[in-house]
Amino acid sequence: MAEKKAFVLRVNPDMLKELEAWAQQDFRSLNGQIEYLLSEALKKKKRTKAKEDEAGDVTG
């Protein structure tokens, strides 16, 4: 298992309340929910980049 590194994250109170509620709905801890959301964003970015690369290969 990869080692995890702790760091401070500043979030405005309204966003924090929404994230806590969302985490609770998904049966996750707040930390787990934030990790999940970041992981999904990275996966989406990689898919988008891969599509852009494929499009470049077809037209270039």
PQR file of N, CA, C, O and H, with PARSE charges and radii, in Angstrom:
ATOM      1  N   MET A   1       0.841  -1.177   0.000 -0.4000 1.5000
ATOM      2  CA  MET A   1       0.000   0.000   0.000 -0.0000 2.0000
ATOM      3  C   MET A   1       0.885   1.239   0.000  0.5500 1.7000
ATOM      4  O   MET A   1       1.880   1.303   0.722 -0.5500 1.4000
ATOM      5  N   ALA A   2       0.519   2.214  -0.808 -0.4000 1.5000
ATOM      6  CA  ALA A   2       1.303   3.441  -0.914 -0.0000 2.0000
ATOM      7  C   ALA A   2       1.242   4.240   0.387  0.5500 1.7000
ATOM      8  O   ALA A   2       0.219   4.288   1.070 -0.5500 1.4000
ATOM      9  H   ALA A   2      -0.289   2.163  -1.395  0.4000 1.0000
ATOM     10  N   GLU A   3       2.360   4.854   0.696 -0.4000 1.5000
ATOM     11  CA  GLU A   3       2.421   5.691   1.888 -0.0000 2.0000
ATOM     12  C   GLU A   3       1.625   6.971   1.640  0.5500 1.7000
ATOM     13  O   GLU A   3       1.664   7.533   0.546 -0.5500 1.4000
ATOM     14  H   GLU A   3       3.191   4.815   0.141  0.4000 1.0000
ATOM     15  N   LYS A   4       0.914   7.418   2.648 -0.4000 1.5000
ATOM     16  CA  LYS A   4       0.119   8.639   2.524 -0.0000 2.0000
ATOM     17  C   LYS A   4       0.830   9.769   3.244  0.5500 1.7000
ATOM     18  O   LYS A   4       1.496   9.556   4.258 -0.5500 1.4000
ATOM     19  H   LYS A   4       0.882   6.962   3.537  0.4000 1.0000
ATOM     20  N   LYS A   5       0.684  10.960   2.715 -0.4000 1.5000
ATOM     21  CA  LYS A   5       1.314  12.134   3.293 -0.0000 2.0000
ATOM     22  C   LYS A   5       0.222  13.076   3.769  0.5500 1.7000
ATOM     23  O   LYS A   5      -0.715  13.376   3.030 -0.5500 1.4000
ATOM     24  H   LYS A   5       0.144  11.133   1.892  0.4000 1.0000
ATOM     25  N   ALA A   6       0.344  13.537   4.994 -0.4000 1.5000
ATOM     26  CA  ALA A   6      -0.623  14.478   5.563 -0.0000 2.0000
ATOM     27  C   ALA A   6      -0.266  15.900   5.142  0.5500 1.7000
ATOM     28  O   ALA A   6       0.909  16.247   5.024 -0.5500 1.4000
ATOM     29  H   ALA A   6       1.105  13.293   5.595  0.4000 1.0000
ATOM     30  N   PHE A   7      -1.299  16.723   4.917 -0.4000 1.5000
ATOM     31  CA  PHE A   7      -1.083  18.132   4.638 -0.0000 2.0000
ATOM     32  C   PHE A   7      -2.318  18.919   5.059  0.5500 1.7000
ATOM     33  O   PHE A   7      -3.398  18.359   5.248 -0.5500 1.4000
ATOM     34  H   PHE A   7      -2.254  16.441   5.013  0.4000 1.0000
ATOM     35  N   VAL A   8      -2.138  20.218   5.200 -0.4000 1.5000
ATOM     36  CA  VAL A   8      -3.228  21.092   5.630 -0.0000 2.0000
ATOM     37  C   VAL A   8      -4.009  21.544   4.399  0.5500 1.7000
ATOM     38  O   VAL A   8      -3.424  21.920   3.383 -0.5500 1.4000
ATOM     39  H   VAL A   8      -1.261  20.673   5.047  0.4000 1.0000
ATOM     40  N   LEU A   9      -5.322  21.501   4.502 -0.4000 1.5000
ATOM     41  CA  LEU A   9      -6.188  21.953   3.412 -0.0000 2.0000
ATOM     42  C   LEU A   9      -7.143  23.003   3.961  0.5500 1.7000
ATOM     43  O   LEU A   9      -7.891  22.738   4.903 -0.5500 1.4000
ATOM     44  H   LEU A   9      -5.797  21.196   5.327  0.4000 1.0000
ATOM     45  N   ARG A  10      -7.117  24.174   3.383 -0.4000 1.5000
ATOM     46  CA  ARG A  10      -8.026  25.236   3.814 -0.0000 2.0000
ATOM     47  C   ARG A  10      -9.263  25.221   2.929  0.5500 1.7000
ATOM     48  O   ARG A  10      -9.161  25.288   1.704 -0.5500 1.4000
ATOM     49  H   ARG A  10      -6.509  24.389   2.618  0.4000 1.0000
ATOM     50  N   VAL A  11     -10.430  25.133   3.555 -0.4000 1.5000
ATOM     51  CA  VAL A  11     -11.699  25.083   2.834 -0.0000 2.0000
ATOM     52  C   VAL A  11     -12.666  26.024   3.538  0.5500 1.7000
ATOM     53  O   VAL A  11     -12.698  26.084   4.767 -0.5500 1.4000
ATOM     54  H   VAL A  11     -10.512  25.079   4.550  0.4000 1.0000
ATOM     55  N   ASN A  12     -13.454  26.758   2.758 -0.4000 1.5000
ATOM     56  CA  ASN A  12     -14.390  27.663   3.412 -0.0000 2.0000
ATOM     57  C   ASN A  12     -15.470  26.851   4.137  0.5500 1.7000
ATOM     58  O   ASN A  12     -15.773  25.727   3.737 -0.5500 1.4000
ATOM     59  H   ASN A  12     -13.428  26.710   1.760  0.4000 1.0000
ATOM     60  N   PRO A  13     -16.043  27.411   5.187 -0.5600 1.5000
ATOM     61  CA  PRO A  13     -16.991  26.665   6.033  0.2800 2.0000
ATOM     62  C   PRO A  13     -18.202  26.101   5.285  0.5500 1.7000
ATOM     63  O   PRO A  13     -18.657  24.998   5.589 -0.5500 1.4000
ATOM     64  N   ASP A  14     -18.722  26.845   4.317 -0.4000 1.5000
ATOM     65  CA  ASP A  14     -19.893  26.351   3.571 -0.0000 2.0000
ATOM     66  C   ASP A  14     -19.540  25.122   2.737  0.5500 1.7000
ATOM     67  O   ASP A  14     -20.301  24.157   2.679 -0.5500 1.4000
ATOM     68  H   ASP A  14     -18.353  27.741   4.070  0.4000 1.0000
ATOM     69  N   MET A  15     -18.380  25.173   2.095 -0.4000 1.5000
ATOM     70  CA  MET A  15     -17.941  24.025   1.300 -0.0000 2.0000
ATOM     71  C   MET A  15     -17.685  22.825   2.201  0.5500 1.7000
ATOM     72  O   MET A  15     -18.016  21.695   1.842 -0.5500 1.4000
ATOM     73  H   MET A  15     -17.761  25.958   2.143  0.4000 1.0000
ATOM     74  N   LEU A  16     -17.103  23.064   3.358 -0.4000 1.5000
ATOM     75  CA  LEU A  16     -16.825  21.985   4.298 -0.0000 2.0000
ATOM     76  C   LEU A  16     -18.109  21.290   4.740  0.5500 1.7000
ATOM     77  O   LEU A  16     -18.158  20.062   4.810 -0.5500 1.4000
ATOM     78  H   LEU A  16     -16.834  23.982   3.650  0.4000 1.0000
ATOM     79  N   LYS A  17     -19.148  22.070   5.038 -0.4000 1.5000
ATOM     80  CA  LYS A  17     -20.440  21.487   5.432 -0.0000 2.0000
ATOM     81  C   LYS A  17     -21.008  20.616   4.318  0.5500 1.7000
ATOM     82  O   LYS A  17     -21.523  19.527   4.572 -0.5500 1.4000
ATOM     83  H   LYS A  17     -19.108  23.068   4.981  0.4000 1.0000
ATOM     84  N   GLU A  18     -20.911  21.104   3.076 -0.4000 1.5000
ATOM     85  CA  GLU A  18     -21.430  20.327   1.945 -0.0000 2.0000
ATOM     86  C   GLU A  18     -20.627  19.045   1.737  0.5500 1.7000
ATOM     87  O   GLU A  18     -21.195  17.988   1.462 -0.5500 1.4000
ATOM     88  H   GLU A  18     -20.493  21.989   2.869  0.4000 1.0000
ATOM     89  N   LEU A  19     -19.313  19.144   1.868 -0.4000 1.5000
ATOM     90  CA  LEU A  19     -18.476  17.946   1.721 -0.0000 2.0000
ATOM     91  C   LEU A  19     -18.761  16.932   2.821  0.5500 1.7000
ATOM     92  O   LEU A  19     -18.813  15.730   2.561 -0.5500 1.4000
ATOM     93  H   LEU A  19     -18.852  20.002   2.091  0.4000 1.0000
ATOM     94  N   GLU A  20     -18.944  17.408   4.042 -0.4000 1.5000
ATOM     95  CA  GLU A  20     -19.261  16.501   5.154 -0.0000 2.0000
ATOM     96  C   GLU A  20     -20.589  15.789   4.916  0.5500 1.7000
ATOM     97  O   GLU A  20     -20.699  14.586   5.149 -0.5500 1.4000
ATOM     98  H   GLU A  20     -18.901  18.385   4.253  0.4000 1.0000
ATOM     99  N   ALA A  21     -21.594  16.525   4.453 -0.4000 1.5000
ATOM    100  CA  ALA A  21     -22.894  15.918   4.180 -0.0000 2.0000
ATOM    101  C   ALA A  21     -22.790  14.897   3.042  0.5500 1.7000
ATOM    102  O   ALA A  21     -23.378  13.818   3.115 -0.5500 1.4000
ATOM    103  H   ALA A  21     -21.505  17.503   4.263  0.4000 1.0000
ATOM    104  N   TRP A  22     -22.050  15.238   2.009 -0.4000 1.5000
ATOM    105  CA  TRP A  22     -21.866  14.348   0.865 -0.0000 2.0000
ATOM    106  C   TRP A  22     -21.140  13.083   1.299  0.5500 1.7000
ATOM    107  O   TRP A  22     -21.521  11.979   0.911 -0.5500 1.4000
ATOM    108  H   TRP A  22     -21.572  16.115   1.950  0.4000 1.0000
ATOM    109  N   ALA A  23     -20.100  13.243   2.102 -0.4000 1.5000
ATOM    110  CA  ALA A  23     -19.356  12.093   2.599 -0.0000 2.0000
ATOM    111  C   ALA A  23     -20.270  11.172   3.406  0.5500 1.7000
ATOM    112  O   ALA A  23     -20.220   9.951   3.257 -0.5500 1.4000
ATOM    113  H   ALA A  23     -19.790  14.140   2.418  0.4000 1.0000
ATOM    114  N   GLN A  24     -21.089  11.752   4.242 -0.4000 1.5000
ATOM    115  CA  GLN A  24     -21.999  10.966   5.065 -0.0000 2.0000
ATOM    116  C   GLN A  24     -22.981  10.190   4.181  0.5500 1.7000
ATOM    117  O   GLN A  24     -23.273   9.025   4.453 -0.5500 1.4000
ATOM    118  H   GLN A  24     -21.130  12.744   4.363  0.4000 1.0000
ATOM    119  N   GLN A  25     -23.483  10.824   3.137 -0.4000 1.5000
ATOM    120  CA  GLN A  25     -24.412  10.149   2.213 -0.0000 2.0000
ATOM    121  C   GLN A  25     -23.741   8.968   1.507  0.5500 1.7000
ATOM    122  O   GLN A  25     -24.384   7.958   1.221 -0.5500 1.4000
ATOM    123  H   GLN A  25     -23.245  11.770   2.916  0.4000 1.0000
ATOM    124  N   ASP A  26     -22.453   9.106   1.231 -0.4000 1.5000
ATOM    125  CA  ASP A  26     -21.705   8.050   0.535 -0.0000 2.0000
ATOM    126  C   ASP A  26     -21.026   7.081   1.503  0.5500 1.7000
ATOM    127  O   ASP A  26     -20.243   6.227   1.089 -0.5500 1.4000
ATOM    128  H   ASP A  26     -21.930   9.927   1.463  0.4000 1.0000
ATOM    129  N   PHE A  27     -21.332   7.218   2.792 -0.4000 1.5000
ATOM    130  CA  PHE A  27     -20.762   6.358   3.835 -0.0000 2.0000
ATOM    131  C   PHE A  27     -19.235   6.388   3.833  0.5500 1.7000
ATOM    132  O   PHE A  27     -18.579   5.352   3.941 -0.5500 1.4000
ATOM    133  H   PHE A  27     -21.969   7.911   3.129  0.4000 1.0000
ATOM    134  N   ARG A  28     -18.685   7.593   3.708 -0.4000 1.5000
ATOM    135  CA  ARG A  28     -17.244   7.793   3.738 -0.0000 2.0000
ATOM    136  C   ARG A  28     -16.894   8.811   4.816  0.5500 1.7000
ATOM    137  O   ARG A  28     -17.739   9.600   5.240 -0.5500 1.4000
ATOM    138  H   ARG A  28     -19.218   8.434   3.621  0.4000 1.0000
ATOM    139  N   SER A  29     -15.648   8.781   5.250 -0.4000 1.5000
ATOM    140  CA  SER A  29     -15.146   9.852   6.104 -0.0000 2.0000
ATOM    141  C   SER A  29     -14.944  11.077   5.219  0.5500 1.7000
ATOM    142  O   SER A  29     -14.912  10.964   3.994 -0.5500 1.4000
ATOM    143  H   SER A  29     -14.963   8.139   4.906  0.4000 1.0000
ATOM    144  N   LEU A  30     -14.810  12.223   5.826 -0.4000 1.5000
ATOM    145  CA  LEU A  30     -14.554  13.438   5.050 -0.0000 2.0000
ATOM    146  C   LEU A  30     -13.252  13.284   4.272  0.5500 1.7000
ATOM    147  O   LEU A  30     -13.190  13.619   3.090 -0.5500 1.4000
ATOM    148  H   LEU A  30     -14.836  12.315   6.822  0.4000 1.0000
ATOM    149  N   ASN A  31     -12.227  12.784   4.926 -0.4000 1.5000
ATOM    150  CA  ASN A  31     -10.946  12.575   4.257 -0.0000 2.0000
ATOM    151  C   ASN A  31     -11.101  11.594   3.089  0.5500 1.7000
ATOM    152  O   ASN A  31     -10.569  11.824   2.003 -0.5500 1.4000
ATOM    153  H   ASN A  31     -12.278  12.512   5.887  0.4000 1.0000
ATOM    154  N   GLY A  32     -11.824  10.516   3.320 -0.4000 1.5000
ATOM    155  CA  GLY A  32     -12.055   9.536   2.265 -0.0000 2.0000
ATOM    156  C   GLY A  32     -12.802  10.126   1.089  0.5500 1.7000
ATOM    157  O   GLY A  32     -12.510   9.802  -0.062 -0.5500 1.4000
ATOM    158  H   GLY A  32     -12.256  10.329   4.202  0.4000 1.0000
ATOM    159  N   GLN A  33     -13.765  10.992   1.369 -0.4000 1.5000
ATOM    160  CA  GLN A  33     -14.544  11.621   0.302 -0.0000 2.0000
ATOM    161  C   GLN A  33     -13.658  12.553  -0.517  0.5500 1.7000
ATOM    162  O   GLN A  33     -13.742  12.567  -1.745 -0.5500 1.4000
ATOM    163  H   GLN A  33     -14.002  11.255   2.304  0.4000 1.0000
ATOM    164  N   ILE A  34     -12.821  13.321   0.145 -0.4000 1.5000
ATOM    165  CA  ILE A  34     -11.933  14.233  -0.573 -0.0000 2.0000
ATOM    166  C   ILE A  34     -10.958  13.442  -1.436  0.5500 1.7000
ATOM    167  O   ILE A  34     -10.708  13.807  -2.585 -0.5500 1.4000
ATOM    168  H   ILE A  34     -12.753  13.309   1.143  0.4000 1.0000
ATOM    169  N   GLU A  35     -10.406  12.360  -0.887 -0.4000 1.5000
ATOM    170  CA  GLU A  35      -9.504  11.510  -1.670 -0.0000 2.0000
ATOM    171  C   GLU A  35     -10.231  10.920  -2.874  0.5500 1.7000
ATOM    172  O   GLU A  35      -9.677  10.880  -3.973 -0.5500 1.4000
ATOM    173  H   GLU A  35     -10.609  12.064   0.047  0.4000 1.0000
ATOM    174  N   TYR A  36     -11.464  10.463  -2.675 -0.4000 1.5000
ATOM    175  CA  TYR A  36     -12.253   9.895  -3.764 -0.0000 2.0000
ATOM    176  C   TYR A  36     -12.481  10.935  -4.862  0.5500 1.7000
ATOM    177  O   TYR A  36     -12.297  10.642  -6.044 -0.5500 1.4000
ATOM    178  H   TYR A  36     -11.914  10.496  -1.783  0.4000 1.0000
ATOM    179  N   LEU A  37     -12.879  12.137  -4.477 -0.4000 1.5000
ATOM    180  CA  LEU A  37     -13.161  13.187  -5.460 -0.0000 2.0000
ATOM    181  C   LEU A  37     -11.902  13.575  -6.235  0.5500 1.7000
ATOM    182  O   LEU A  37     -11.953  13.781  -7.448 -0.5500 1.4000
ATOM    183  H   LEU A  37     -13.029  12.374  -3.517  0.4000 1.0000
ATOM    184  N   LEU A  38     -10.788  13.672  -5.542 -0.4000 1.5000
ATOM    185  CA  LEU A  38      -9.535  14.000  -6.222 -0.0000 2.0000
ATOM    186  C   LEU A  38      -9.131  12.879  -7.174  0.5500 1.7000
ATOM    187  O   LEU A  38      -8.674  13.140  -8.286 -0.5500 1.4000
ATOM    188  H   LEU A  38     -10.746  13.505  -4.557  0.4000 1.0000
ATOM    189  N   SER A  39      -9.299  11.641  -6.740 -0.4000 1.5000
ATOM    190  CA  SER A  39      -8.968  10.496  -7.581 -0.0000 2.0000
ATOM    191  C   SER A  39      -9.821  10.480  -8.852  0.5500 1.7000
ATOM    192  O   SER A  39      -9.310  10.246  -9.947 -0.5500 1.4000
ATOM    193  H   SER A  39      -9.671  11.429  -5.836  0.4000 1.0000
ATOM    194  N   GLU A  40     -11.117  10.728  -8.696 -0.4000 1.5000
ATOM    195  CA  GLU A  40     -12.014  10.762  -9.852 -0.0000 2.0000
ATOM    196  C   GLU A  40     -11.647  11.899 -10.805  0.5500 1.7000
ATOM    197  O   GLU A  40     -11.689  11.726 -12.023 -0.5500 1.4000
ATOM    198  H   GLU A  40     -11.532  10.918  -7.806  0.4000 1.0000
ATOM    199  N   ALA A  41     -11.290  13.051 -10.258 -0.4000 1.5000
ATOM    200  CA  ALA A  41     -10.885  14.187 -11.098 -0.0000 2.0000
ATOM    201  C   ALA A  41      -9.625  13.850 -11.891  0.5500 1.7000
ATOM    202  O   ALA A  41      -9.519  14.196 -13.067 -0.5500 1.4000
ATOM    203  H   ALA A  41     -11.255  13.191  -9.269  0.4000 1.0000
ATOM    204  N   LEU A  42      -8.671  13.177 -11.249 -0.4000 1.5000
ATOM    205  CA  LEU A  42      -7.449  12.793 -11.947 -0.0000 2.0000
ATOM    206  C   LEU A  42      -7.733  11.769 -13.044  0.5500 1.7000
ATOM    207  O   LEU A  42      -7.164  11.855 -14.132 -0.5500 1.4000
ATOM    208  H   LEU A  42      -8.757  12.896 -10.293  0.4000 1.0000
ATOM    209  N   LYS A  43      -8.598  10.811 -12.770 -0.4000 1.5000
ATOM    210  CA  LYS A  43      -8.965   9.819 -13.790 -0.0000 2.0000
ATOM    211  C   LYS A  43      -9.619  10.505 -14.986  0.5500 1.7000
ATOM    212  O   LYS A  43      -9.317  10.191 -16.137 -0.5500 1.4000
ATOM    213  H   LYS A  43      -9.061  10.741 -11.886  0.4000 1.0000
ATOM    214  N   LYS A  44     -10.517  11.444 -14.701 -0.4000 1.5000
ATOM    215  CA  LYS A  44     -11.209  12.166 -15.763 -0.0000 2.0000
ATOM    216  C   LYS A  44     -10.214  12.968 -16.595  0.5500 1.7000
ATOM    217  O   LYS A  44     -10.306  12.990 -17.822 -0.5500 1.4000
ATOM    218  H   LYS A  44     -10.762  11.700 -13.766  0.4000 1.0000
ATOM    219  N   LYS A  45      -9.280  13.617 -15.943 -0.4000 1.5000
ATOM    220  CA  LYS A  45      -8.275  14.393 -16.658 -0.0000 2.0000
ATOM    221  C   LYS A  45      -7.431  13.491 -17.548  0.5500 1.7000
ATOM    222  O   LYS A  45      -7.113  13.858 -18.679 -0.5500 1.4000
ATOM    223  H   LYS A  45      -9.206  13.599 -14.946  0.4000 1.0000
ATOM    224  N   LYS A  46      -7.066  12.319 -17.049 -0.4000 1.5000
ATOM    225  CA  LYS A  46      -6.263  11.390 -17.851 -0.0000 2.0000
ATOM    226  C   LYS A  46      -7.045  10.909 -19.064  0.5500 1.7000
ATOM    227  O   LYS A  46      -6.485  10.789 -20.154 -0.5500 1.4000
ATOM    228  H   LYS A  46      -7.324  12.021 -16.130  0.4000 1.0000
ATOM    229  N   ARG A  47      -8.345  10.628 -18.884 -0.4000 1.5000
ATOM    230  CA  ARG A  47      -9.178  10.209 -20.020 -0.0000 2.0000
ATOM    231  C   ARG A  47      -9.260  11.325 -21.038  0.5500 1.7000
ATOM    232  O   ARG A  47      -9.150  11.080 -22.239 -0.5500 1.4000
ATOM    233  H   ARG A  47      -8.800  10.725 -17.999  0.4000 1.0000
ATOM    234  N   THR A  48      -9.451  12.545 -20.576 -0.4000 1.5000
ATOM    235  CA  THR A  48      -9.558  13.684 -21.469 -0.0000 2.0000
ATOM    236  C   THR A  48      -8.247  13.877 -22.227  0.5500 1.7000
ATOM    237  O   THR A  48      -8.255  14.125 -23.433 -0.5500 1.4000
ATOM    238  H   THR A  48      -9.541  12.744 -19.600  0.4000 1.0000
ATOM    239  N   LYS A  49      -7.131  13.764 -21.528 -0.4000 1.5000
ATOM    240  CA  LYS A  49      -5.831  13.923 -22.163 -0.0000 2.0000
ATOM    241  C   LYS A  49      -5.611  12.814 -23.190  0.5500 1.7000
ATOM    242  O   LYS A  49      -5.090  13.067 -24.277 -0.5500 1.4000
ATOM    243  H   LYS A  49      -7.125  13.562 -20.548  0.4000 1.0000
ATOM    244  N   ALA A  50      -6.004  11.589 -22.852 -0.4000 1.5000
ATOM    245  CA  ALA A  50      -5.846  10.470 -23.782 -0.0000 2.0000
ATOM    246  C   ALA A  50      -6.668  10.711 -25.046  0.5500 1.7000
ATOM    247  O   ALA A  50      -6.196  10.440 -26.150 -0.5500 1.4000
ATOM    248  H   ALA A  50      -6.427  11.383 -21.969  0.4000 1.0000
ATOM    249  N   LYS A  51      -7.889  11.217 -24.896 -0.4000 1.5000
ATOM    250  CA  LYS A  51      -8.732  11.517 -26.057 -0.0000 2.0000
ATOM    251  C   LYS A  51      -8.105  12.605 -26.913  0.5500 1.7000
ATOM    252  O   LYS A  51      -8.129  12.523 -28.141 -0.5500 1.4000
ATOM    253  H   LYS A  51      -8.272  11.438 -23.999  0.4000 1.0000
ATOM    254  N   GLU A  52      -7.538  13.632 -26.267 -0.4000 1.5000
ATOM    255  CA  GLU A  52      -6.878  14.699 -26.999 -0.0000 2.0000
ATOM    256  C   GLU A  52      -5.673  14.165 -27.757  0.5500 1.7000
ATOM    257  O   GLU A  52      -5.430  14.550 -28.901 -0.5500 1.4000
ATOM    258  H   GLU A  52      -7.518  13.699 -25.269  0.4000 1.0000
ATOM    259  N   ASP A  53      -4.914  13.273 -27.113 -0.4000 1.5000
ATOM    260  CA  ASP A  53      -3.744  12.670 -27.757 -0.0000 2.0000
ATOM    261  C   ASP A  53      -4.174  11.828 -28.964  0.5500 1.7000
ATOM    262  O   ASP A  53      -3.542  11.883 -30.020 -0.5500 1.4000
ATOM    263  H   ASP A  53      -5.111  12.960 -26.183  0.4000 1.0000
ATOM    264  N   GLU A  54      -5.254  11.046 -28.804 -0.4000 1.5000
ATOM    265  CA  GLU A  54      -5.756  10.224 -29.899 -0.0000 2.0000
ATOM    266  C   GLU A  54      -6.214  11.104 -31.043  0.5500 1.7000
ATOM    267  O   GLU A  54      -5.938  10.796 -32.202 -0.5500 1.4000
ATOM    268  H   GLU A  54      -5.767  11.001 -27.947  0.4000 1.0000
ATOM    269  N   ALA A  55      -6.904  12.186 -30.747 -0.4000 1.5000
ATOM    270  CA  ALA A  55      -7.383  13.096 -31.785 -0.0000 2.0000
ATOM    271  C   ALA A  55      -6.203  13.710 -32.511  0.5500 1.7000
ATOM    272  O   ALA A  55      -6.253  13.906 -33.726 -0.5500 1.4000
ATOM    273  H   ALA A  55      -7.128  12.437 -29.806  0.4000 1.0000
ATOM    274  N   GLY A  56      -5.147  14.013 -31.784 -0.4000 1.5000
ATOM    275  CA  GLY A  56      -3.948  14.570 -32.392 -0.0000 2.0000
ATOM    276  C   GLY A  56      -3.284  13.582 -33.331  0.5500 1.7000
ATOM    277  O   GLY A  56      -2.763  13.968 -34.378 -0.5500 1.4000
ATOM    278  H   GLY A  56      -5.106  13.853 -30.797  0.4000 1.0000
ATOM    279  N   ASP A  57      -3.299  12.304 -32.963 -0.4000 1.5000
ATOM    280  CA  ASP A  57      -2.691  11.280 -33.807 -0.0000 2.0000
ATOM    281  C   ASP A  57      -3.474  11.105 -35.098  0.5500 1.7000
ATOM    282  O   ASP A  57      -2.883  10.876 -36.153 -0.5500 1.4000
ATOM    283  H   ASP A  57      -3.722  11.991 -32.113  0.4000 1.0000
ATOM    284  N   VAL A  58      -4.798  11.211 -35.026 -0.4000 1.5000
ATOM    285  CA  VAL A  58      -5.643  11.015 -36.209 -0.0000 2.0000
ATOM    286  C   VAL A  58      -5.476  12.170 -37.178  0.5500 1.7000
ATOM    287  O   VAL A  58      -5.342  11.967 -38.384 -0.5500 1.4000
ATOM    288  H   VAL A  58      -5.278  11.397 -34.169  0.4000 1.0000
ATOM    289  N   THR A  59      -5.484  13.399 -36.637 -0.4000 1.5000
ATOM    290  CA  THR A  59      -5.423  14.558 -37.521 -0.0000 2.0000
ATOM    291  C   THR A  59      -3.998  15.003 -37.803  0.5500 1.7000
ATOM    292  O   THR A  59      -3.763  15.741 -38.760 -0.5500 1.4000
ATOM    293  H   THR A  59      -5.593  13.564 -35.656  0.4000 1.0000
ATOM    294  N   GLY A  60      -3.040  14.569 -36.986 -0.4000 1.5000
ATOM    295  CA  GLY A  60      -1.675  15.066 -37.139 -0.0000 2.0000
ATOM    296  C   GLY A  60      -0.843  14.082 -37.754  0.5500 1.7000
ATOM    297  O   GLY A  60       0.345  14.323 -37.965 -0.5500 1.4000
ATOM    298  H   GLY A  60      -3.231  13.970 -36.208  0.4000 1.0000
TER
END
